[in-house]
């Protein structure tokens, strides 16, 4: 398993991973269109051009089987410490529970250390009880409410 | 009350707002040093130079009485929609409960709309029960666990 930054050619596979999820389906994200639309390409280009965003993939012999996005944010709290936010974590359905998520998170947390971050943070839907257990096993504390406003 | 991007000269006042908080004090952030240290200046410069970060202040006749930081993040989920994350929200202790937080959030959410974000998100310490009520009154749903790992 190689973890690396996503390339343009990985985008369709990443979209399939993002869509293959009960909660995403409930948000209407269950169907992946045949063609990636312009807004999604633009988002990929914005991530790719931004040194404070990294879209990661787990690549096994050329197949993308895991993904997450890292955002590095400077802040005045905690002595000017940076924080890393993890979003859009997915492992392909047929490869879950095999330790790939753990490897992906270990790689992500190493990136936070390399960037000198003081805190790694993420939010996870309250219905994802297995995910909470998984992140707790990695040392994450469920200390905060994660609040969302859809516009 | 004028809401605007923070300038370098606002940094000491913002640090005082960040420190004047029971939970921050418990993290050892209760004492503001006389001089802003190099790491904090570097963080301010990083925010100021990044088009995807905005440090806001509420300025009343030249006095900074409220602050928050906005981070705009592109992503492949939700049709390539951007999200806005709000961090480090503070209103000066002697001016709380007077509607300033609500004005600050209204201004922040307008910025999210101007930037075309689909979602506004924040995490708030589970001990801040008043804050949860406040954000719920603005339409935020406490749908997620906010998980943190300190490095």
HADDOCK unambig.tbl for C-alpha pairs under 7 A between the chains (distance, minus, plus):
assign (segid A and resid 18 and name CA) (segid B and resid 77 and name CA) 6.86 0.50 0.50
assign (segid A and resid 29 and name CA) (segid B and resid 78 and name CA) 6.84 0.50 0.50
assign (segid A and resid 39 and name CA) (segid B and resid 79 and name CA) 6.55 0.50 0.50
assign (segid A and resid 39 and name CA) (segid B and resid 80 and name CA) 5.19 0.50 0.50
assign (segid A and resid 40 and name CA) (segid B and resid 76 and name CA) 5.73 0.50 0.50
assign (segid A and resid 40 and name CA) (segid B and resid 79 and name CA) 5.80 0.50 0.50
assign (segid A and resid 40 and name CA) (segid B and resid 80 and name CA) 4.13 0.50 0.50
assign (segid A and resid 43 and name CA) (segid B and resid 74 and name CA) 5.38 0.50 0.50
assign (segid A and resid 43 and name CA) (segid B and resid 75 and name CA) 5.72 0.50 0.50
assign (segid A and resid 43 and name CA) (segid B and resid 76 and name CA) 6.14 0.50 0.50
assign (segid A and resid 43 and name CA) (segid B and resid 80 and name CA) 5.23 0.50 0.50
assign (segid A and resid 44 and name CA) (segid B and resid 76 and name CA) 6.70 0.50 0.50
assign (segid A and resid 46 and name CA) (segid B and resid 74 and name CA) 6.45 0.50 0.50
assign (segid A and resid 47 and name CA) (segid B and resid 74 and name CA) 6.15 0.50 0.50
assign (segid A and resid 74 and name CA) (segid B and resid 43 and name CA) 5.39 0.50 0.50
assign (segid A and resid 74 and name CA) (segid B and resid 46 and name CA) 6.44 0.50 0.50
assign (segid A and resid 74 and name CA) (segid B and resid 47 and name CA) 6.15 0.50 0.50
assign (segid A and resid 75 and name CA) (segid B and resid 43 and name CA) 5.73 0.50 0.50
assign (segid A and resid 76 and name CA) (segid B and resid 40 and name CA) 5.73 0.50 0.50
assign (segid A and resid 76 and name CA) (segid B and resid 43 and name CA) 6.13 0.50 0.50
assign (segid A and resid 76 and name CA) (segid B and resid 44 and name CA) 6.68 0.50 0.50
assign (segid A and resid 77 and name CA) (segid B and resid 18 and name CA) 6.87 0.50 0.50
assign (segid A and resid 78 and name CA) (segid B and resid 29 and name CA) 6.88 0.50 0.50
assign (segid A and resid 79 and name CA) (segid B and resid 39 and name CA) 6.56 0.50 0.50
assign (segid A and resid 79 and name CA) (segid B and resid 40 and name CA) 5.80 0.50 0.50
assign (segid A and resid 80 and name CA) (segid B and resid 39 and name CA) 5.19 0.50 0.50
assign (segid A and resid 80 and name CA) (segid B and resid 40 and name CA) 4.12 0.50 0.50
assign (segid A and resid 80 and name CA) (segid B and resid 43 and name CA) 5.23 0.50 0.50
assign (segid A and resid 118 and name CA) (segid B and resid 150 and name CA) 6.00 0.50 0.50
assign (segid A and resid 118 and name CA) (segid B and resid 151 and name CA) 5.16 0.50 0.50
assign (segid A and resid 119 and name CA) (segid B and resid 148 and name CA) 6.74 0.50 0.50
assign (segid A and resid 119 and name CA) (segid B and resid 149 and name CA) 5.66 0.50 0.50
assign (segid A and resid 119 and name CA) (segid B and resid 150 and name CA) 4.53 0.50 0.50
assign (segid A and resid 119 and name CA) (segid B and resid 151 and name CA) 5.68 0.50 0.50
assign (segid A and resid 120 and name CA) (segid B and resid 148 and name CA) 5.77 0.50 0.50
assign (segid A and resid 120 and name CA) (segid B and resid 149 and name CA) 5.05 0.50 0.50
assign (segid A and resid 120 and name CA) (segid B and resid 150 and name CA) 6.42 0.50 0.50
assign (segid A and resid 121 and name CA) (segid B and resid 147 and name CA) 5.68 0.50 0.50
assign (segid A and resid 121 and name CA) (segid B and resid 148 and name CA) 4.47 0.50 0.50
assign (segid A and resid 121 and name CA) (segid B and resid 149 and name CA) 6.26 0.50 0.50
assign (segid A and resid 122 and name CA) (segid B and resid 146 and name CA) 6.09 0.50 0.50
assign (segid A and resid 122 and name CA) (segid B and resid 147 and name CA) 5.45 0.50 0.50
assign (segid A and resid 122 and name CA) (segid B and resid 148 and name CA) 6.69 0.50 0.50
assign (segid A and resid 123 and name CA) (segid B and resid 144 and name CA) 5.79 0.50 0.50
assign (segid A and resid 123 and name CA) (segid B and resid 145 and name CA) 5.40 0.50 0.50
assign (segid A and resid 123 and name CA) (segid B and resid 146 and name CA) 4.49 0.50 0.50
assign (segid A and resid 123 and name CA) (segid B and resid 147 and name CA) 5.90 0.50 0.50
assign (segid A and resid 124 and name CA) (segid B and resid 144 and name CA) 5.16 0.50 0.50
assign (segid A and resid 124 and name CA) (segid B and resid 145 and name CA) 5.31 0.50 0.50
assign (segid A and resid 124 and name CA) (segid B and resid 146 and name CA) 6.77 0.50 0.50
assign (segid A and resid 125 and name CA) (segid B and resid 143 and name CA) 5.97 0.50 0.50
assign (segid A and resid 125 and name CA) (segid B and resid 144 and name CA) 4.24 0.50 0.50
assign (segid A and resid 125 and name CA) (segid B and resid 145 and name CA) 6.24 0.50 0.50
assign (segid A and resid 126 and name CA) (segid B and resid 143 and name CA) 5.91 0.50 0.50
assign (segid A and resid 126 and name CA) (segid B and resid 144 and name CA) 4.85 0.50 0.50
assign (segid A and resid 126 and name CA) (segid B and resid 145 and name CA) 5.71 0.50 0.50
assign (segid A and resid 139 and name CA) (segid B and resid 149 and name CA) 6.22 0.50 0.50
assign (segid A and resid 140 and name CA) (segid B and resid 147 and name CA) 5.64 0.50 0.50
assign (segid A and resid 140 and name CA) (segid B and resid 148 and name CA) 5.10 0.50 0.50
assign (segid A and resid 140 and name CA) (segid B and resid 149 and name CA) 4.55 0.50 0.50
assign (segid A and resid 141 and name CA) (segid B and resid 147 and name CA) 5.27 0.50 0.50
assign (segid A and resid 141 and name CA) (segid B and resid 148 and name CA) 5.37 0.50 0.50
assign (segid A and resid 141 and name CA) (segid B and resid 149 and name CA) 6.43 0.50 0.50
assign (segid A and resid 142 and name CA) (segid B and resid 145 and name CA) 6.17 0.50 0.50
assign (segid A and resid 142 and name CA) (segid B and resid 146 and name CA) 5.72 0.50 0.50
assign (segid A and resid 142 and name CA) (segid B and resid 147 and name CA) 4.39 0.50 0.50
assign (segid A and resid 142 and name CA) (segid B and resid 148 and name CA) 6.69 0.50 0.50
assign (segid A and resid 143 and name CA) (segid B and resid 125 and name CA) 5.97 0.50 0.50
assign (segid A and resid 143 and name CA) (segid B and resid 126 and name CA) 5.93 0.50 0.50
assign (segid A and resid 143 and name CA) (segid B and resid 146 and name CA) 6.41 0.50 0.50
assign (segid A and resid 143 and name CA) (segid B and resid 147 and name CA) 6.08 0.50 0.50
assign (segid A and resid 143 and name CA) (segid B and resid 148 and name CA) 6.96 0.50 0.50
assign (segid A and resid 144 and name CA) (segid B and resid 123 and name CA) 5.78 0.50 0.50
assign (segid A and resid 144 and name CA) (segid B and resid 124 and name CA) 5.16 0.50 0.50
assign (segid A and resid 144 and name CA) (segid B and resid 125 and name CA) 4.23 0.50 0.50
assign (segid A and resid 144 and name CA) (segid B and resid 126 and name CA) 4.87 0.50 0.50
assign (segid A and resid 144 and name CA) (segid B and resid 145 and name CA) 6.37 0.50 0.50
assign (segid A and resid 144 and name CA) (segid B and resid 146 and name CA) 4.39 0.50 0.50
assign (segid A and resid 144 and name CA) (segid B and resid 147 and name CA) 6.32 0.50 0.50
assign (segid A and resid 145 and name CA) (segid B and resid 123 and name CA) 5.38 0.50 0.50
assign (segid A and resid 145 and name CA) (segid B and resid 124 and name CA) 5.30 0.50 0.50
assign (segid A and resid 145 and name CA) (segid B and resid 125 and name CA) 6.24 0.50 0.50
assign (segid A and resid 145 and name CA) (segid B and resid 126 and name CA) 5.72 0.50 0.50
assign (segid A and resid 145 and name CA) (segid B and resid 142 and name CA) 6.16 0.50 0.50
assign (segid A and resid 145 and name CA) (segid B and resid 144 and name CA) 6.37 0.50 0.50
assign (segid A and resid 145 and name CA) (segid B and resid 145 and name CA) 5.33 0.50 0.50
assign (segid A and resid 145 and name CA) (segid B and resid 146 and name CA) 5.07 0.50 0.50
assign (segid A and resid 146 and name CA) (segid B and resid 122 and name CA) 6.08 0.50 0.50
assign (segid A and resid 146 and name CA) (segid B and resid 123 and name CA) 4.48 0.50 0.50
assign (segid A and resid 146 and name CA) (segid B and resid 124 and name CA) 6.77 0.50 0.50
assign (segid A and resid 146 and name CA) (segid B and resid 142 and name CA) 5.73 0.50 0.50
assign (segid A and resid 146 and name CA) (segid B and resid 143 and name CA) 6.41 0.50 0.50
assign (segid A and resid 146 and name CA) (segid B and resid 144 and name CA) 4.39 0.50 0.50
assign (segid A and resid 146 and name CA) (segid B and resid 145 and name CA) 5.07 0.50 0.50
assign (segid A and resid 146 and name CA) (segid B and resid 146 and name CA) 4.59 0.50 0.50
assign (segid A and resid 147 and name CA) (segid B and resid 121 and name CA) 5.68 0.50 0.50
assign (segid A and resid 147 and name CA) (segid B and resid 122 and name CA) 5.45 0.50 0.50
assign (segid A and resid 147 and name CA) (segid B and resid 123 and name CA) 5.90 0.50 0.50
assign (segid A and resid 147 and name CA) (segid B and resid 140 and name CA) 5.63 0.50 0.50
assign (segid A and resid 147 and name CA) (segid B and resid 141 and name CA) 5.26 0.50 0.50
assign (segid A and resid 147 and name CA) (segid B and resid 142 and name CA) 4.39 0.50 0.50
assign (segid A and resid 147 and name CA) (segid B and resid 143 and name CA) 6.08 0.50 0.50
assign (segid A and resid 147 and name CA) (segid B and resid 144 and name CA) 6.32 0.50 0.50
assign (segid A and resid 148 and name CA) (segid B and resid 119 and name CA) 6.73 0.50 0.50
assign (segid A and resid 148 and name CA) (segid B and resid 120 and name CA) 5.77 0.50 0.50
assign (segid A and resid 148 and name CA) (segid B and resid 121 and name CA) 4.48 0.50 0.50
assign (segid A and resid 148 and name CA) (segid B and resid 122 and name CA) 6.69 0.50 0.50
assign (segid A and resid 148 and name CA) (segid B and resid 140 and name CA) 5.11 0.50 0.50
assign (segid A and resid 148 and name CA) (segid B and resid 141 and name CA) 5.37 0.50 0.50
assign (segid A and resid 148 and name CA) (segid B and resid 142 and name CA) 6.70 0.50 0.50
assign (segid A and resid 148 and name CA) (segid B and resid 143 and name CA) 6.96 0.50 0.50
assign (segid A and resid 149 and name CA) (segid B and resid 119 and name CA) 5.66 0.50 0.50
assign (segid A and resid 149 and name CA) (segid B and resid 120 and name CA) 5.06 0.50 0.50
assign (segid A and resid 149 and name CA) (segid B and resid 121 and name CA) 6.27 0.50 0.50
assign (segid A and resid 149 and name CA) (segid B and resid 139 and name CA) 6.22 0.50 0.50
assign (segid A and resid 149 and name CA) (segid B and resid 140 and name CA) 4.56 0.50 0.50
assign (segid A and resid 149 and name CA) (segid B and resid 141 and name CA) 6.43 0.50 0.50
assign (segid A and resid 150 and name CA) (segid B and resid 118 and name CA) 5.99 0.50 0.50
assign (segid A and resid 150 and name CA) (segid B and resid 119 and name CA) 4.53 0.50 0.50
assign (segid A and resid 150 and name CA) (segid B and resid 120 and name CA) 6.41 0.50 0.50
assign (segid A and resid 151 and name CA) (segid B and resid 118 and name CA) 5.15 0.50 0.50
assign (segid A and resid 151 and name CA) (segid B and resid 119 and name CA) 5.68 0.50 0.50
